[in-house]
Structures are given as structure tokens and as C-alpha cells.
Amino acid sequence: MKLVFCGTPRFAVPTLQALIAAGHEIPLVVTQPDRPVGRTQEVTAPPVKQTALEAGLAVTRPEKIRNNEEFRARLEAIQPDAIVVVAYGRIIPPWMLALPRLGCINLHASLLPKYRGAAPIQWAVAMGETVTGNTTMLLEEGLDTGPILLQQEMPIGPEQNAAELFDVLAQAGAPLMVETLAGLDAGRIPPRRQDDALATLAPLLTREDGRMDCVARTAAELKNRWRGFQPWPGAFTALDGRKLIVHRMDAVDAAEDLVAEPGTMRVLDHRLLVACAQNTWLELVEIQLEGKKRLGAAEFLRGIQLAAGTRLGG
């Protein structure tokens, strides 16, 4: 088939590579403009652009697409059979949705209608899900509301974090998209409407999502959020008015007689514990106090005196 591919980050790369390997014609790859990246803010090409150029494909990086007449004319001249969209990062306008004969086909990293939105992998882990997956769907104007084509389930391991799951889903989604295109072209895949009553949202993450609330959340909930919010925003709180980043943590079973107000810290056999909601306990395994280096709990405790009743937060 003749395809236009729209994608930007590393998650989209395996699908682009799979479409190339399957022999599809891809006269144009659409991606976002080069952006400053990391602490150095060095202007860097997105992974999809790098992959496309290495494969000898034409690339365009429009700042806007909704009312971009030059971009529209270019796509209309191509007359693609389908437009494949994987983590492109822009809303596809109505004129573009209507252009290809097979429609605009999206790979979304959740089992829709659960976790519609920009961060489905992170929120599935953060909410303690044990199963997630990929969905191929026909795009429409709503946010991830289009008809479902194919789905695949993937387990989420109890210690697996979002960054690890990201790679698993990216690799698994690539052959799913190839299968979807073949099935659609042959008329073997009837689109299924989503049940909106079962929908949940996965909004774009903010820095505040990483703030630990030991009063409102159990230890297991905090551990899941830490797993889900890797590599960003992670998990952080405050200790004596200074930011405390928690790099590793575990929900632990504490002795039955160990009771404290949520947020209270306890030292037990050189381990650093904090009381959480519903009398659950979280072990802070590796932490970093603002202005200090990252340390294991035992080493951290050798360099600080914690007064009785010290609490996290604030």
C-alpha cells in the first residue's frame, strides 16, 4: 500500500521500521520539528525523523497542520491508501481524516476504551493495572474515541516500570499495525465502536503528579505511581523544607505494633520507613535530599539525625 506515516518519539520507530520491512511504499514521513532536548537543550531531531532519513524516506516537519495549505496539497497529491499515526503528538484535522481510502489508523498503547489520552502507559502502571496492551483504531475527531480494529494484551509485571513497558509495547505494536493494514485492505477487520461508559483518561503528566501524599495514599498506591512515573516526574516529597527525591521504594509489611500517623518516618534496623494511609508502610530504599547526592537509606541515615516524629511532606 501507499502510506503516509506520522510519528515523532522512539515509541513510533518500531512501527515505521516494520512498515518499511513489509514492503509498503512510504512517500512521506510526517514528524514534529527538531526541539531542544535534555539539560544541554541541544536541538535534536526526533527519533522518527532520524529513522526515516536513514531509510531514505522524505520527511516533512510542519509546525502546524490544520490550516497548512501547502502540507494539505502535498498529501492530496500523494493520495495515500492509509495514514498511519503513532505518537505523532498533534491532533489530526478533519480534512486529513477524510483523505485516505482506508482512513487514518492509530496505534494506541492501551486496551481502549481504557486510558484514552497522552500518557496511557504511565497511567496504567500508576493505577496498579496488571494487564495492558495495544489497540489499533480508526481515528476520528474525538480523543482516542474511534472504532477499534485489533487489540493485543500484555502483562504488567509487579516490578515493571513505565519506561520498561514502553519498549515492550512499542515492539509488540509494530507487527500489530502491519496485521491491521493487511486485514483492513482485505476487508477482514470490521471496526468495533468503543463503549464510552467504560472509558478512562490518561492525561499528560505534570510535575505535581510525582508529589507523594502519604496521608491520602497507601504504600502500594505510592509504589505504583513511582513505577508509572518513570523516568518523569518520578516521586518526590519534602523533608524539613527541602525537596527529597525517592529513587527506589518498596511497600513493606511492618510489625503489627508499628503504628504511626501517615507521613511519620521511622528507622528500623537501618531501614527508613514512612507511614502511609490505612496503616501501610513504605520503605525508602534510595533517596536524594536537595543539594546532596543519591544515597541508599543506610548511608543517608549515617549523615542525618532524624528527630522523633519527623514527618514527610509540606
C-alpha angles and dihedrals in degrees: 000000000000108000140181111208122208118189142119122185135056091271090070097050099083091053093051090048091049093051090051091048091049089060100248118154110243109184093171139026116197119203140154122273122271111278138194108266135198131346093317091052089218111174105249134182114241116254093251091056091050092050093047094050091048087054092049095247125148113252132199125187109192117184089212132018108176097078099015103128095183091053091046093051091050093053092044089053090053093049094199121204088224140357111223115208122192119167092324093155099222134091111254109233123230095253090057093046090055097046108081122063092230094039132233109313120203133196109213122186100228140062097264137250082038117080103012111180146052101314109038097146094050096047095045090057094040091054092053098250115168095197131042134147148162131293129197112205144166110256121234132169096278124085105273090325099125127118117288118242108176135352136193127193124223127184121238111219118226091246098032115118130207094259091056093045090049091066094044093052093044092055094043093048095058098071089039089061092048089051091047094054092049092048094047093048090051093046092242098123117070109199114242122213115236121244101240091195089069095048123125128182132238105191126192110282122251130198090252091062086074095057110112117230107191092175097057101031135058122235091255091052091051092048091051092049091050090052091047097047097058126159091007141055088359118179128303142159136164133269118192090340095310126109114257118197116202109210097175132017142163135200105234139190107243128196113281092241092054102101128157142150112276111271094030115131124221131186113217121175092336090310123121114225132179126198116238137184120306092022093292124144133220123201114216101215102173124014143168124209116210110277093012135094126263111273142178113248096254092052091044091053092052090062101045139052112221113202117223110273095020109165134202124230138046 
